[in-house]
Amino acid sequence: MSPFLISACLLAGGAFLILAAVVKDIIAHRALAVRIATGLDTSVAQSIKSANRVSQWVGKIDAEIPKLLDQLGWQRGSGRALFFVFQAGVPVMALGVLCVLLVLGGDLTDTALLLIFIAGLGFLIPKRLLVSAVNRRKERLSKEVSTLIPLLRMLLGVGMTVEQALRVLMNEGRHILPELSFELRWVFGRVDAGLELALELREMAALLEVDDLTDCVSILDQLLRQGGGAMASLMSLKILLDDRRMTTLQEKVSKLSAKMSAVMVAFLFPALLIVLAGPGFVAIFKALGEIGG
């Protein structure tokens, strides 16, 4: 048996062992959460522990993946484990196919290069898809902040505190603010476990890395610390966000105009040239034909 085949088999076996260890660890944590008395605090604590444990396993492969999974909203261990199995499963399957083909007597060089290429794509493509999903979620969060600010001003204007207003938006705004409502549920899960609201909001903004949300959280932090005096800041932030959105739309319109110009040049210019210059070319060809005849 060739050394390459032995190395491939050992690598596939090691990958299967890592996957089995991750799945076993997640099952153990879920069983522990079920045995412990139910409740919001206990559930949040167990979810955090499970997510941190899976993050350690995933971080050994790529340190950027745990942060991207958090930004996507997959703080719990189940989503992380699913992504890890999906990312690691394709290379493992490719190595398994390689071992089978080599045992059956296939061409070593061509088969190895092809399957190594497939394994590399299988490892990299899930991360590219994850980055794309995170960017789309950041755009949705940025749009929801523009809706969040007027609702906050209205709720604070009727005498609610910041925590009460955010809890109302968390419970009643699932259809209006789905992404922010999800993040607020995670934040208030920790707050109910005894942590500070201002600190959790800052950590949420730092994790998501959305500029509009970071500015909004800064004003909410000021409200939590001072108890008032930030309503004008919320209004100014709303005007600023509207200006940013208008600027973004103008940029998109400008880019779209350039693209449409390219389309017009590519498709309309040949037709226009035929209509305008066609009779002249026909006349020239007839004149040349008469001279030649």
ChimeraX commands (.cxc) that place a marker at each C-alpha (Angstrom):
marker #1 position 0.00,0.00,0.00 radius 0.5
marker #1 position 1.36,3.42,-0.99 radius 0.5
marker #1 position 2.29,6.03,1.64 radius 0.5
marker #1 position -0.15,8.50,0.07 radius 0.5
marker #1 position -3.05,6.08,0.55 radius 0.5
marker #1 position -2.05,5.50,4.17 radius 0.5
marker #1 position -1.88,9.27,4.81 radius 0.5
marker #1 position -5.29,9.82,3.22 radius 0.5
marker #1 position -6.88,7.07,5.32 radius 0.5
marker #1 position -5.34,8.45,8.52 radius 0.5
marker #1 position -6.52,11.97,7.68 radius 0.5
marker #1 position -10.05,10.76,6.98 radius 0.5
marker #1 position -10.08,8.79,10.22 radius 0.5
marker #1 position -8.90,11.80,12.21 radius 0.5
marker #1 position -11.59,14.01,10.69 radius 0.5
marker #1 position -14.27,11.46,11.57 radius 0.5
marker #1 position -12.99,11.34,15.14 radius 0.5
marker #1 position -13.17,15.13,15.45 radius 0.5
marker #1 position -16.74,15.15,14.13 radius 0.5
marker #1 position -17.73,12.40,16.51 radius 0.5
marker #1 position -16.20,14.28,19.47 radius 0.5
marker #1 position -18.08,17.48,18.56 radius 0.5
marker #1 position -21.42,15.69,18.21 radius 0.5
marker #1 position -20.87,13.79,21.46 radius 0.5
marker #1 position -20.03,16.99,23.30 radius 0.5
marker #1 position -23.18,18.74,22.04 radius 0.5
marker #1 position -25.38,15.78,22.99 radius 0.5
marker #1 position -23.88,15.74,26.48 radius 0.5
marker #1 position -24.56,19.45,27.01 radius 0.5
marker #1 position -28.12,19.13,25.77 radius 0.5
marker #1 position -28.76,16.19,28.08 radius 0.5
marker #1 position -27.38,18.22,30.99 radius 0.5
marker #1 position -29.66,21.14,30.14 radius 0.5
marker #1 position -32.67,18.82,30.12 radius 0.5
marker #1 position -31.79,17.29,33.49 radius 0.5
marker #1 position -31.38,20.68,35.13 radius 0.5
marker #1 position -34.55,22.50,36.19 radius 0.5
marker #1 position -36.08,24.43,33.34 radius 0.5
marker #1 position -36.07,28.21,33.31 radius 0.5
marker #1 position -34.86,31.11,31.22 radius 0.5
marker #1 position -31.69,31.71,33.18 radius 0.5
marker #1 position -30.61,28.07,33.14 radius 0.5
marker #1 position -31.44,27.69,29.44 radius 0.5
marker #1 position -29.45,30.77,28.50 radius 0.5
marker #1 position -26.50,29.67,30.61 radius 0.5
marker #1 position -26.43,26.20,29.07 radius 0.5
marker #1 position -26.77,27.64,25.55 radius 0.5
marker #1 position -23.82,29.95,26.19 radius 0.5
marker #1 position -21.69,27.07,27.47 radius 0.5
marker #1 position -22.59,24.86,24.53 radius 0.5
marker #1 position -21.92,27.67,22.04 radius 0.5
marker #1 position -18.56,28.44,23.63 radius 0.5
marker #1 position -17.53,24.80,23.52 radius 0.5
marker #1 position -18.43,24.42,19.85 radius 0.5
marker #1 position -16.68,27.73,19.12 radius 0.5
marker #1 position -13.48,26.28,20.51 radius 0.5
marker #1 position -13.73,23.28,18.17 radius 0.5
marker #1 position -14.58,25.40,15.13 radius 0.5
marker #1 position -11.92,27.98,16.03 radius 0.5
marker #1 position -9.23,25.33,15.75 radius 0.5
marker #1 position -9.94,25.18,12.00 radius 0.5
marker #1 position -10.59,28.86,11.28 radius 0.5
marker #1 position -10.54,31.55,13.97 radius 0.5
marker #1 position -12.84,33.82,11.93 radius 0.5
marker #1 position -15.72,31.35,11.70 radius 0.5
marker #1 position -16.99,31.63,15.33 radius 0.5
marker #1 position -17.28,35.41,15.02 radius 0.5
marker #1 position -19.12,35.12,11.70 radius 0.5
marker #1 position -21.51,32.60,13.21 radius 0.5
marker #1 position -22.21,34.98,16.10 radius 0.5
marker #1 position -22.88,37.82,13.66 radius 0.5
marker #1 position -25.26,35.58,11.75 radius 0.5
marker #1 position -27.21,34.92,14.94 radius 0.5
marker #1 position -26.08,31.34,15.45 radius 0.5
marker #1 position -25.00,31.75,19.06 radius 0.5
marker #1 position -26.37,28.37,20.05 radius 0.5
marker #1 position -24.38,25.16,19.66 radius 0.5
marker #1 position -26.77,23.44,17.23 radius 0.5
marker #1 position -26.25,25.95,14.40 radius 0.5
marker #1 position -22.51,26.00,14.91 radius 0.5
marker #1 position -22.30,22.22,14.90 radius 0.5
marker #1 position -24.40,22.05,11.72 radius 0.5
marker #1 position -22.08,24.47,9.92 radius 0.5
marker #1 position -18.97,22.67,11.17 radius 0.5
marker #1 position -20.29,19.28,10.03 radius 0.5
marker #1 position -21.23,20.76,6.64 radius 0.5
marker #1 position -17.81,22.38,6.20 radius 0.5
marker #1 position -15.82,19.37,7.32 radius 0.5
marker #1 position -18.09,16.73,5.78 radius 0.5
marker #1 position -17.33,17.49,2.13 radius 0.5
marker #1 position -13.52,17.17,2.45 radius 0.5
marker #1 position -13.95,14.01,4.50 radius 0.5
marker #1 position -16.25,12.52,1.88 radius 0.5
marker #1 position -13.78,13.48,-0.86 radius 0.5
marker #1 position -10.95,11.74,1.01 radius 0.5
marker #1 position -13.16,8.69,1.52 radius 0.5
marker #1 position -13.90,8.52,-2.19 radius 0.5
marker #1 position -10.18,8.87,-2.87 radius 0.5
marker #1 position -9.40,5.91,-0.62 radius 0.5
marker #1 position -12.07,3.77,-2.33 radius 0.5
marker #1 position -10.83,4.66,-5.82 radius 0.5
marker #1 position -7.24,3.94,-4.88 radius 0.5
marker #1 position -8.19,0.59,-3.40 radius 0.5
marker #1 position -10.05,-0.26,-6.62 radius 0.5
marker #1 position -6.92,0.53,-8.61 radius 0.5
marker #1 position -7.65,3.98,-10.01 radius 0.5
marker #1 position -5.08,6.41,-11.42 radius 0.5
marker #1 position -3.25,7.83,-8.40 radius 0.5
marker #1 position -2.19,11.22,-9.79 radius 0.5
marker #1 position -5.34,12.35,-11.61 radius 0.5
marker #1 position -7.74,11.06,-8.95 radius 0.5
marker #1 position -5.75,12.59,-6.09 radius 0.5
marker #1 position -5.52,16.03,-7.72 radius 0.5
marker #1 position -9.22,16.09,-8.60 radius 0.5
marker #1 position -10.43,15.04,-5.17 radius 0.5
marker #1 position -8.01,17.34,-3.35 radius 0.5
marker #1 position -9.38,20.20,-5.45 radius 0.5
marker #1 position -12.96,19.18,-4.59 radius 0.5
marker #1 position -12.06,18.90,-0.90 radius 0.5
marker #1 position -10.54,22.39,-0.93 radius 0.5
marker #1 position -13.62,23.86,-2.57 radius 0.5
marker #1 position -15.84,22.02,-0.12 radius 0.5
marker #1 position -13.95,23.59,2.77 radius 0.5
marker #1 position -13.82,27.15,1.37 radius 0.5
marker #1 position -17.26,27.53,-0.23 radius 0.5
marker #1 position -19.24,27.23,3.06 radius 0.5
marker #1 position -17.20,30.06,4.54 radius 0.5
marker #1 position -17.81,32.27,1.49 radius 0.5
marker #1 position -21.54,31.56,1.79 radius 0.5
marker #1 position -21.34,32.38,5.50 radius 0.5
marker #1 position -19.65,35.73,4.81 radius 0.5
marker #1 position -22.30,36.57,2.22 radius 0.5
marker #1 position -25.12,35.71,4.65 radius 0.5
marker #1 position -23.51,37.84,7.37 radius 0.5
marker #1 position -23.25,40.84,5.03 radius 0.5
marker #1 position -26.91,40.53,4.06 radius 0.5
marker #1 position -27.91,40.33,7.72 radius 0.5
marker #1 position -25.89,43.45,8.51 radius 0.5
marker #1 position -27.77,45.30,5.77 radius 0.5
marker #1 position -31.10,44.19,7.26 radius 0.5
marker #1 position -29.98,45.29,10.72 radius 0.5
marker #1 position -28.93,48.68,9.40 radius 0.5
marker #1 position -32.36,49.17,7.81 radius 0.5
marker #1 position -34.15,48.08,10.99 radius 0.5
marker #1 position -32.28,50.68,13.07 radius 0.5
marker #1 position -34.03,53.44,11.08 radius 0.5
marker #1 position -37.36,51.93,12.15 radius 0.5
marker #1 position -36.19,51.29,15.70 radius 0.5
marker #1 position -35.37,54.92,16.51 radius 0.5
marker #1 position -38.87,56.42,15.91 radius 0.5
marker #1 position -40.43,53.56,17.88 radius 0.5
marker #1 position -38.01,54.15,20.75 radius 0.5
marker #1 position -38.75,57.89,20.78 radius 0.5
marker #1 position -42.48,57.16,20.88 radius 0.5
marker #1 position -42.19,54.65,23.74 radius 0.5
marker #1 position -39.80,56.82,25.72 radius 0.5
marker #1 position -42.07,59.79,25.17 radius 0.5
marker #1 position -44.96,58.06,26.97 radius 0.5
marker #1 position -42.86,57.57,30.10 radius 0.5
marker #1 position -41.25,54.16,29.62 radius 0.5
marker #1 position -37.69,53.46,30.66 radius 0.5
marker #1 position -35.11,52.25,28.15 radius 0.5
marker #1 position -35.36,48.67,29.39 radius 0.5
marker #1 position -39.17,48.69,29.24 radius 0.5
marker #1 position -39.15,50.16,25.73 radius 0.5
marker #1 position -36.66,47.58,24.49 radius 0.5
marker #1 position -38.65,44.75,26.05 radius 0.5
marker #1 position -41.80,45.97,24.30 radius 0.5
marker #1 position -39.96,46.06,20.99 radius 0.5
marker #1 position -38.53,42.62,21.67 radius 0.5
marker #1 position -41.96,41.07,22.37 radius 0.5
marker #1 position -44.17,43.05,19.99 radius 0.5
marker #1 position -41.77,43.90,17.18 radius 0.5
marker #1 position -40.96,40.45,15.86 radius 0.5
marker #1 position -42.63,41.16,12.53 radius 0.5
marker #1 position -41.40,44.75,12.24 radius 0.5
marker #1 position -37.87,44.23,13.57 radius 0.5
marker #1 position -37.15,40.51,13.21 radius 0.5
marker #1 position -33.34,40.69,13.38 radius 0.5
marker #1 position -33.15,43.24,16.20 radius 0.5
marker #1 position -35.88,41.40,18.10 radius 0.5
marker #1 position -33.80,38.23,17.92 radius 0.5
marker #1 position -30.69,40.01,19.19 radius 0.5
marker #1 position -32.68,41.70,21.98 radius 0.5
marker #1 position -34.02,38.33,23.13 radius 0.5
marker #1 position -30.46,37.10,23.46 radius 0.5
marker #1 position -29.45,40.28,25.30 radius 0.5
marker #1 position -32.35,40.16,27.75 radius 0.5
marker #1 position -31.74,36.50,28.34 radius 0.5
marker #1 position -28.37,37.50,29.79 radius 0.5
marker #1 position -29.83,40.50,31.58 radius 0.5
marker #1 position -32.38,38.26,33.30 radius 0.5
marker #1 position -29.46,36.08,34.36 radius 0.5
marker #1 position -28.06,39.04,36.29 radius 0.5
marker #1 position -25.87,40.93,33.83 radius 0.5
marker #1 position -25.98,44.67,33.13 radius 0.5
marker #1 position -28.14,45.91,30.25 radius 0.5
marker #1 position -25.78,48.67,29.10 radius 0.5
marker #1 position -22.83,46.28,29.01 radius 0.5
marker #1 position -24.77,43.67,27.04 radius 0.5
marker #1 position -25.95,46.25,24.52 radius 0.5
marker #1 position -22.39,47.44,23.98 radius 0.5
marker #1 position -21.19,43.87,23.52 radius 0.5
marker #1 position -24.00,43.22,21.03 radius 0.5
marker #1 position -23.05,46.31,19.00 radius 0.5
marker #1 position -19.35,45.42,19.10 radius 0.5
marker #1 position -20.09,41.89,17.93 radius 0.5
marker #1 position -22.43,42.79,15.06 radius 0.5
marker #1 position -20.21,45.64,13.77 radius 0.5
marker #1 position -23.08,47.65,12.25 radius 0.5
marker #1 position -22.30,51.38,12.35 radius 0.5
marker #1 position -25.92,52.51,12.64 radius 0.5
marker #1 position -26.58,50.10,15.49 radius 0.5
marker #1 position -23.38,51.15,17.27 radius 0.5
marker #1 position -24.46,54.81,17.17 radius 0.5
marker #1 position -27.91,53.92,18.47 radius 0.5
marker #1 position -26.47,51.83,21.31 radius 0.5
marker #1 position -24.20,54.72,22.30 radius 0.5
marker #1 position -27.25,56.96,22.76 radius 0.5
marker #1 position -29.11,54.23,24.68 radius 0.5
marker #1 position -26.06,53.86,26.91 radius 0.5
marker #1 position -26.24,57.59,27.60 radius 0.5
marker #1 position -29.94,57.25,28.45 radius 0.5
marker #1 position -29.26,54.37,30.82 radius 0.5
marker #1 position -26.50,56.26,32.61 radius 0.5
marker #1 position -28.08,59.72,32.76 radius 0.5
marker #1 position -31.77,58.83,32.71 radius 0.5
marker #1 position -32.71,61.40,30.06 radius 0.5
marker #1 position -31.50,64.21,27.87 radius 0.5
marker #1 position -30.89,62.06,24.80 radius 0.5
marker #1 position -34.16,62.48,22.91 radius 0.5
marker #1 position -32.63,65.19,20.74 radius 0.5
marker #1 position -29.69,62.88,20.07 radius 0.5
marker #1 position -32.07,60.18,18.86 radius 0.5
marker #1 position -33.71,62.67,16.51 radius 0.5
marker #1 position -30.32,63.80,15.20 radius 0.5
marker #1 position -29.30,60.19,14.67 radius 0.5
marker #1 position -32.51,59.53,12.75 radius 0.5
marker #1 position -31.79,62.49,10.44 radius 0.5
marker #1 position -28.21,61.27,9.99 radius 0.5
marker #1 position -29.36,57.75,9.11 radius 0.5
marker #1 position -31.84,59.13,6.59 radius 0.5
marker #1 position -29.04,61.17,5.00 radius 0.5
marker #1 position -26.84,58.08,4.85 radius 0.5
marker #1 position -29.60,56.07,3.23 radius 0.5
marker #1 position -30.24,58.85,0.70 radius 0.5
marker #1 position -26.53,58.99,-0.13 radius 0.5
marker #1 position -26.44,55.21,-0.54 radius 0.5
marker #1 position -29.44,55.29,-2.86 radius 0.5
marker #1 position -27.85,58.04,-4.94 radius 0.5
marker #1 position -24.69,55.96,-5.28 radius 0.5
marker #1 position -26.73,52.95,-6.38 radius 0.5
marker #1 position -28.61,55.07,-8.93 radius 0.5
marker #1 position -25.32,56.44,-10.28 radius 0.5
marker #1 position -23.88,52.95,-10.64 radius 0.5
marker #1 position -27.09,51.77,-12.28 radius 0.5
marker #1 position -26.91,54.63,-14.79 radius 0.5
marker #1 position -23.38,53.63,-15.73 radius 0.5
marker #1 position -24.45,50.01,-16.17 radius 0.5
marker #1 position -27.41,51.03,-18.33 radius 0.5
marker #1 position -25.10,53.15,-20.48 radius 0.5
marker #1 position -22.91,50.11,-21.07 radius 0.5
marker #1 position -25.99,48.06,-22.01 radius 0.5
marker #1 position -27.15,50.76,-24.43 radius 0.5
marker #1 position -23.73,50.92,-26.08 radius 0.5
marker #1 position -23.53,47.14,-26.37 radius 0.5
marker #1 position -27.03,46.53,-27.79 radius 0.5
marker #1 position -28.42,49.79,-29.23 radius 0.5
marker #1 position -25.32,51.23,-30.88 radius 0.5
marker #1 position -24.95,48.39,-33.45 radius 0.5
marker #1 position -28.62,48.74,-34.42 radius 0.5
marker #1 position -28.27,52.54,-34.67 radius 0.5
marker #1 position -25.16,52.14,-36.80 radius 0.5
marker #1 position -26.98,49.81,-39.18 radius 0.5
marker #1 position -29.92,52.19,-39.55 radius 0.5
marker #1 position -27.83,55.33,-40.12 radius 0.5
marker #1 position -24.83,53.99,-42.01 radius 0.5
marker #1 position -26.54,51.09,-43.77 radius 0.5
marker #1 position -27.88,53.02,-46.80 radius 0.5
marker #1 position -24.51,54.66,-47.38 radius 0.5
marker #1 position -22.68,51.31,-47.36 radius 0.5
marker #1 position -25.30,49.82,-49.69 radius 0.5
marker #1 position -24.85,52.70,-52.11 radius 0.5
marker #1 position -21.06,52.33,-52.03 radius 0.5
marker #1 position -21.30,48.58,-52.70 radius 0.5
marker #1 position -23.67,49.20,-55.67 radius 0.5
marker #1 position -21.32,51.82,-57.11 radius 0.5
marker #1 position -18.35,49.50,-56.79 radius 0.5
marker #1 position -20.36,46.73,-58.40 radius 0.5
marker #1 position -21.26,48.91,-61.40 radius 0.5
marker #1 position -17.62,49.95,-61.83 radius 0.5
marker #1 position -16.49,46.35,-61.68 radius 0.5
marker #1 position -19.23,45.26,-64.12 radius 0.5
marker link #1:1,2 radius 0.2
marker link #1:2,3 radius 0.2
marker link #1:3,4 radius 0.2
marker link #1:4,5 radius 0.2
marker link #1:5,6 radius 0.2
marker link #1:6,7 radius 0.2
marker link #1:7,8 radius 0.2
marker link #1:8,9 radius 0.2
marker link #1:9,10 radius 0.2
marker link #1:10,11 radius 0.2
marker link #1:11,12 radius 0.2
marker link #1:12,13 radius 0.2
marker link #1:13,14 radius 0.2
marker link #1:14,15 radius 0.2
marker link #1:15,16 radius 0.2
marker link #1:16,17 radius 0.2
marker link #1:17,18 radius 0.2
marker link #1:18,19 radius 0.2
marker link #1:19,20 radius 0.2
marker link #1:20,21 radius 0.2
marker link #1:21,22 radius 0.2
marker link #1:22,23 radius 0.2
marker link #1:23,24 radius 0.2
marker link #1:24,25 radius 0.2
marker link #1:25,26 radius 0.2
marker link #1:26,27 radius 0.2
marker link #1:27,28 radius 0.2
marker link #1:28,29 radius 0.2
marker link #1:29,30 radius 0.2
marker link #1:30,31 radius 0.2
marker link #1:31,32 radius 0.2
marker link #1:32,33 radius 0.2
marker link #1:33,34 radius 0.2
marker link #1:34,35 radius 0.2
marker link #1:35,36 radius 0.2
marker link #1:36,37 radius 0.2
marker link #1:37,38 radius 0.2
marker link #1:38,39 radius 0.2
marker link #1:39,40 radius 0.2
marker link #1:40,41 radius 0.2
marker link #1:41,42 radius 0.2
marker link #1:42,43 radius 0.2
marker link #1:43,44 radius 0.2
marker link #1:44,45 radius 0.2
marker link #1:45,46 radius 0.2
marker link #1:46,47 radius 0.2
marker link #1:47,48 radius 0.2
marker link #1:48,49 radius 0.2
marker link #1:49,50 radius 0.2
marker link #1:50,51 radius 0.2
marker link #1:51,52 radius 0.2
marker link #1:52,53 radius 0.2
marker link #1:53,54 radius 0.2
marker link #1:54,55 radius 0.2
marker link #1:55,56 radius 0.2
marker link #1:56,57 radius 0.2
marker link #1:57,58 radius 0.2
marker link #1:58,59 radius 0.2
marker link #1:59,60 radius 0.2
marker link #1:60,61 radius 0.2
marker link #1:61,62 radius 0.2
marker link #1:62,63 radius 0.2
marker link #1:63,64 radius 0.2
marker link #1:64,65 radius 0.2
marker link #1:65,66 radius 0.2
marker link #1:66,67 radius 0.2
marker link #1:67,68 radius 0.2
marker link #1:68,69 radius 0.2
marker link #1:69,70 radius 0.2
marker link #1:70,71 radius 0.2
marker link #1:71,72 radius 0.2
marker link #1:72,73 radius 0.2
marker link #1:73,74 radius 0.2
marker link #1:74,75 radius 0.2
marker link #1:75,76 radius 0.2
marker link #1:76,77 radius 0.2
marker link #1:77,78 radius 0.2
marker link #1:78,79 radius 0.2
marker link #1:79,80 radius 0.2
marker link #1:80,81 radius 0.2
marker link #1:81,82 radius 0.2
marker link #1:82,83 radius 0.2
marker link #1:83,84 radius 0.2
marker link #1:84,85 radius 0.2
marker link #1:85,86 radius 0.2
marker link #1:86,87 radius 0.2
marker link #1:87,88 radius 0.2
marker link #1:88,89 radius 0.2
marker link #1:89,90 radius 0.2
marker link #1:90,91 radius 0.2
marker link #1:91,92 radius 0.2
marker link #1:92,93 radius 0.2
marker link #1:93,94 radius 0.2
marker link #1:94,95 radius 0.2
marker link #1:95,96 radius 0.2
marker link #1:96,97 radius 0.2
marker link #1:97,98 radius 0.2
marker link #1:98,99 radius 0.2
marker link #1:99,100 radius 0.2
marker link #1:100,101 radius 0.2
marker link #1:101,102 radius 0.2
marker link #1:102,103 radius 0.2
marker link #1:103,104 radius 0.2
marker link #1:104,105 radius 0.2
marker link #1:105,106 radius 0.2
marker link #1:106,107 radius 0.2
marker link #1:107,108 radius 0.2
marker link #1:108,109 radius 0.2
marker link #1:109,110 radius 0.2
marker link #1:110,111 radius 0.2
marker link #1:111,112 radius 0.2
marker link #1:112,113 radius 0.2
marker link #1:113,114 radius 0.2
marker link #1:114,115 radius 0.2
marker link #1:115,116 radius 0.2
marker link #1:116,117 radius 0.2
marker link #1:117,118 radius 0.2
marker link #1:118,119 radius 0.2
marker link #1:119,120 radius 0.2
marker link #1:120,121 radius 0.2
marker link #1:121,122 radius 0.2
marker link #1:122,123 radius 0.2
marker link #1:123,124 radius 0.2
marker link #1:124,125 radius 0.2
marker link #1:125,126 radius 0.2
marker link #1:126,127 radius 0.2
marker link #1:127,128 radius 0.2
marker link #1:128,129 radius 0.2
marker link #1:129,130 radius 0.2
marker link #1:130,131 radius 0.2
marker link #1:131,132 radius 0.2
marker link #1:132,133 radius 0.2
marker link #1:133,134 radius 0.2
marker link #1:134,135 radius 0.2
marker link #1:135,136 radius 0.2
marker link #1:136,137 radius 0.2
marker link #1:137,138 radius 0.2
marker link #1:138,139 radius 0.2
marker link #1:139,140 radius 0.2
marker link #1:140,141 radius 0.2
marker link #1:141,142 radius 0.2
marker link #1:142,143 radius 0.2
marker link #1:143,144 radius 0.2
marker link #1:144,145 radius 0.2
marker link #1:145,146 radius 0.2
marker link #1:146,147 radius 0.2
marker link #1:147,148 radius 0.2
marker link #1:148,149 radius 0.2
marker link #1:149,150 radius 0.2
marker link #1:150,151 radius 0.2
marker link #1:151,152 radius 0.2
marker link #1:152,153 radius 0.2
marker link #1:153,154 radius 0.2
marker link #1:154,155 radius 0.2
marker link #1:155,156 radius 0.2
marker link #1:156,157 radius 0.2
marker link #1:157,158 radius 0.2
marker link #1:158,159 radius 0.2
marker link #1:159,160 radius 0.2
marker link #1:160,161 radius 0.2
marker link #1:161,162 radius 0.2
marker link #1:162,163 radius 0.2
marker link #1:163,164 radius 0.2
marker link #1:164,165 radius 0.2
marker link #1:165,166 radius 0.2
marker link #1:166,167 radius 0.2
marker link #1:167,168 radius 0.2
marker link #1:168,169 radius 0.2
marker link #1:169,170 radius 0.2
marker link #1:170,171 radius 0.2
marker link #1:171,172 radius 0.2
marker link #1:172,173 radius 0.2
marker link #1:173,174 radius 0.2
marker link #1:174,175 radius 0.2
marker link #1:175,176 radius 0.2
marker link #1:176,177 radius 0.2
marker link #1:177,178 radius 0.2
marker link #1:178,179 radius 0.2
marker link #1:179,180 radius 0.2
marker link #1:180,181 radius 0.2
marker link #1:181,182 radius 0.2
marker link #1:182,183 radius 0.2
marker link #1:183,184 radius 0.2
marker link #1:184,185 radius 0.2
marker link #1:185,186 radius 0.2
marker link #1:186,187 radius 0.2
marker link #1:187,188 radius 0.2
marker link #1:188,189 radius 0.2
marker link #1:189,190 radius 0.2
marker link #1:190,191 radius 0.2
marker link #1:191,192 radius 0.2
marker link #1:192,193 radius 0.2
marker link #1:193,194 radius 0.2
marker link #1:194,195 radius 0.2
marker link #1:195,196 radius 0.2
marker link #1:196,197 radius 0.2
marker link #1:197,198 radius 0.2
marker link #1:198,199 radius 0.2
marker link #1:199,200 radius 0.2
marker link #1:200,201 radius 0.2
marker link #1:201,202 radius 0.2
marker link #1:202,203 radius 0.2
marker link #1:203,204 radius 0.2
marker link #1:204,205 radius 0.2
marker link #1:205,206 radius 0.2
marker link #1:206,207 radius 0.2
marker link #1:207,208 radius 0.2
marker link #1:208,209 radius 0.2
marker link #1:209,210 radius 0.2
marker link #1:210,211 radius 0.2
marker link #1:211,212 radius 0.2
marker link #1:212,213 radius 0.2
marker link #1:213,214 radius 0.2
marker link #1:214,215 radius 0.2
marker link #1:215,216 radius 0.2
marker link #1:216,217 radius 0.2
marker link #1:217,218 radius 0.2
marker link #1:218,219 radius 0.2
marker link #1:219,220 radius 0.2
marker link #1:220,221 radius 0.2
marker link #1:221,222 radius 0.2
marker link #1:222,223 radius 0.2
marker link #1:223,224 radius 0.2
marker link #1:224,225 radius 0.2
marker link #1:225,226 radius 0.2
marker link #1:226,227 radius 0.2
marker link #1:227,228 radius 0.2
marker link #1:228,229 radius 0.2
marker link #1:229,230 radius 0.2
marker link #1:230,231 radius 0.2
marker link #1:231,232 radius 0.2
marker link #1:232,233 radius 0.2
marker link #1:233,234 radius 0.2
marker link #1:234,235 radius 0.2
marker link #1:235,236 radius 0.2
marker link #1:236,237 radius 0.2
marker link #1:237,238 radius 0.2
marker link #1:238,239 radius 0.2
marker link #1:239,240 radius 0.2
marker link #1:240,241 radius 0.2
marker link #1:241,242 radius 0.2
marker link #1:242,243 radius 0.2
marker link #1:243,244 radius 0.2
marker link #1:244,245 radius 0.2
marker link #1:245,246 radius 0.2
marker link #1:246,247 radius 0.2
marker link #1:247,248 radius 0.2
marker link #1:248,249 radius 0.2
marker link #1:249,250 radius 0.2
marker link #1:250,251 radius 0.2
marker link #1:251,252 radius 0.2
marker link #1:252,253 radius 0.2
marker link #1:253,254 radius 0.2
marker link #1:254,255 radius 0.2
marker link #1:255,256 radius 0.2
marker link #1:256,257 radius 0.2
marker link #1:257,258 radius 0.2
marker link #1:258,259 radius 0.2
marker link #1:259,260 radius 0.2
marker link #1:260,261 radius 0.2
marker link #1:261,262 radius 0.2
marker link #1:262,263 radius 0.2
marker link #1:263,264 radius 0.2
marker link #1:264,265 radius 0.2
marker link #1:265,266 radius 0.2
marker link #1:266,267 radius 0.2
marker link #1:267,268 radius 0.2
marker link #1:268,269 radius 0.2
marker link #1:269,270 radius 0.2
marker link #1:270,271 radius 0.2
marker link #1:271,272 radius 0.2
marker link #1:272,273 radius 0.2
marker link #1:273,274 radius 0.2
marker link #1:274,275 radius 0.2
marker link #1:275,276 radius 0.2
marker link #1:276,277 radius 0.2
marker link #1:277,278 radius 0.2
marker link #1:278,279 radius 0.2
marker link #1:279,280 radius 0.2
marker link #1:280,281 radius 0.2
marker link #1:281,282 radius 0.2
marker link #1:282,283 radius 0.2
marker link #1:283,284 radius 0.2
marker link #1:284,285 radius 0.2
marker link #1:285,286 radius 0.2
marker link #1:286,287 radius 0.2
marker link #1:287,288 radius 0.2
marker link #1:288,289 radius 0.2
marker link #1:289,290 radius 0.2
marker link #1:290,291 radius 0.2
marker link #1:291,292 radius 0.2
marker link #1:292,293 radius 0.2
view
